[in-house]
Amino acid sequence: MSPLFIPNMDFKNRVKELLEQGLEEHPELFLIDFTISPDYKISVVIDGDNGVTLQDCIDVSRSIEHNLDREEQDFSLEVASAGATSPLKFPRQYRKNIGRKLEVTTEEEKVEGTLIDASETSVVLEWKAREPKKVGKGKETVVKKAEFPYISIKKAVVVISF
């Protein structure tokens, strides 16, 4: 083990502890991603049940930055919200997007539909499709519904429409 490894782990643990404290003060916010690069660039990505404001990012940033000593370890810090086009990763993100249109990609298919339910293990999408009529010629519009376990979802993004 190199001597640099121990301070780095101590630093990472201290930052993680401060981040968790900052998020405890804002229970509507949750962590999406957290990394520290070898040159001590701290990157934090957060999301919120009701979205994320600039003030939320500032508050989380301050909870980390104001409790670290740059004399002890120089660092840079970036706190950002998950972008509108960022893939969904956690059930909490799916739940906050119920009623919105998602594009879900699995091994077998890509489906675009309205998210109507999100549990701890899966999501349910509903969409309209054109299918051949059961009797006669032509096609008819039918409403389809399918459940997708999180484990089968390779990527899911909110579809932004204007």
C-alpha positions in Angstrom: 0.0 0.0 0.0 1.4 3.4 -1.0 1.4 6.2 1.6 -0.9 8.2 -0.8 -3.6 5.5 -0.6 -4.4 6.1 3.1 -4.9 9.9 3.0 -7.0 9.5 -0.2 -9.3 7.0 1.5 -9.5 9.2 4.6 -10.3 12.2 2.4 -12.9 10.3 0.4 -14.6 9.0 3.6 -14.6 12.5 5.0 -16.2 14.0 1.9 -18.8 11.1 1.8 -19.7 11.8 5.4 -20.1 15.5 4.7 -22.2 14.8 1.6 -24.5 12.5 3.6 -24.9 15.1 6.3 -25.8 17.7 3.6 -28.3 15.4 2.0 -29.9 14.6 5.5 -30.6 18.3 5.8 -32.6 18.1 2.5 -34.5 14.8 2.6 -36.2 15.5 -0.8 -32.7 15.3 -2.4 -30.8 12.1 -3.2 -27.4 11.1 -4.5 -27.1 9.8 -8.1 -23.3 9.8 -8.4 -20.2 10.7 -6.4 -16.6 10.5 -7.5 -13.2 11.8 -6.5 -10.5 11.8 -9.2 -6.8 11.2 -8.4 -6.2 15.0 -8.6 -8.9 15.5 -5.9 -11.7 16.8 -8.2 -14.9 16.0 -6.3 -18.0 15.5 -8.6 -21.4 15.1 -7.0 -24.6 14.5 -9.0 -27.9 14.8 -7.1 -31.6 14.6 -8.0 -34.7 15.5 -6.1 -38.3 14.3 -5.7 -39.4 17.7 -6.9 -36.4 18.5 -9.1 -33.2 20.3 -8.1 -32.7 24.0 -7.8 -29.5 26.0 -8.0 -29.9 26.7 -4.3 -30.0 22.9 -3.6 -26.7 22.5 -5.4 -25.2 25.5 -3.5 -26.4 24.1 -0.1 -24.9 20.6 -0.8 -21.7 22.2 -2.1 -21.4 24.4 1.0 -22.0 21.4 3.4 -18.9 19.8 1.9 -16.6 22.8 1.0 -17.1 24.7 4.3 -16.0 21.6 6.3 -12.8 20.7 4.5 -9.4 22.5 4.8 -7.8 23.4 1.5 -4.5 23.8 3.4 -4.7 20.1 4.4 -5.7 18.9 0.9 -6.3 21.1 -2.2 -9.4 20.0 -4.1 -12.0 21.2 -6.6 -15.8 20.6 -6.1 -18.7 20.4 -8.5 -22.2 19.7 -7.4 -24.7 19.3 -10.3 -28.2 18.0 -10.8 -28.9 15.0 -13.0 -29.7 16.4 -16.5 -33.0 16.1 -18.1 -31.6 13.6 -20.6 -29.6 11.6 -18.0 -30.6 7.9 -17.8 -32.7 7.0 -14.8 -30.8 4.8 -12.3 -32.9 4.4 -9.2 -36.5 3.5 -8.3 -36.9 6.9 -6.7 -36.1 8.6 -10.0 -38.7 6.5 -11.8 -41.3 7.3 -9.1 -40.9 11.0 -9.5 -41.4 10.6 -13.3 -44.8 8.7 -13.2 -47.1 10.2 -15.8 -44.2 11.2 -18.1 -43.1 9.5 -21.3 -40.1 7.3 -21.1 -37.9 5.4 -23.6 -36.9 2.1 -22.1 -34.3 -0.1 -23.7 -33.9 -3.8 -22.8 -31.9 -6.6 -24.4 -34.9 -7.5 -26.6 -36.6 -4.2 -27.4 -37.0 -0.4 -27.2 -40.3 0.8 -26.0 -41.6 4.4 -25.7 -44.6 4.9 -23.4 -46.1 6.6 -20.4 -44.8 5.5 -17.1 -47.8 4.6 -15.1 -46.3 2.8 -12.1 -42.9 2.3 -10.5 -42.2 -0.1 -7.6 -39.0 -1.2 -5.9 -38.5 -3.9 -8.5 -40.1 -2.8 -11.8 -41.9 -0.2 -13.9 -45.1 -0.3 -15.9 -45.4 1.5 -19.3 -48.5 2.1 -21.4 -48.5 3.1 -25.0 -50.6 3.1 -28.2 -49.8 0.9 -31.1 -51.2 0.2 -34.6 -52.0 -3.5 -35.1 -53.8 -5.4 -37.8 -57.5 -5.7 -37.1 -58.7 -9.1 -35.7 -61.5 -9.1 -38.3 -61.2 -7.5 -41.7 -58.5 -5.5 -43.4 -56.6 -2.5 -42.0 -55.2 -1.6 -38.7 -56.6 -0.4 -35.4 -55.1 1.5 -32.5 -54.7 -0.6 -29.3 -53.5 0.4 -25.9 -50.6 -1.8 -24.8 -49.2 -2.2 -21.3 -46.0 -4.0 -20.1 -44.0 -4.4 -16.9 -40.2 -4.1 -17.1 -38.2 -5.3 -14.1 -35.3 -2.9 -13.4 -32.8 -5.8 -13.8 -33.9 -6.1 -17.5 -33.6 -2.4 -18.3 -30.4 -1.4 -20.0 -31.3 2.3 -20.3 -34.3 4.4 -19.5 -34.6 8.1 -20.3 -37.4 10.7 -20.0 -38.6 11.8 -23.5 -38.6 15.5 -23.7 -41.3 16.8 -26.1 -42.0 20.4 -27.1 
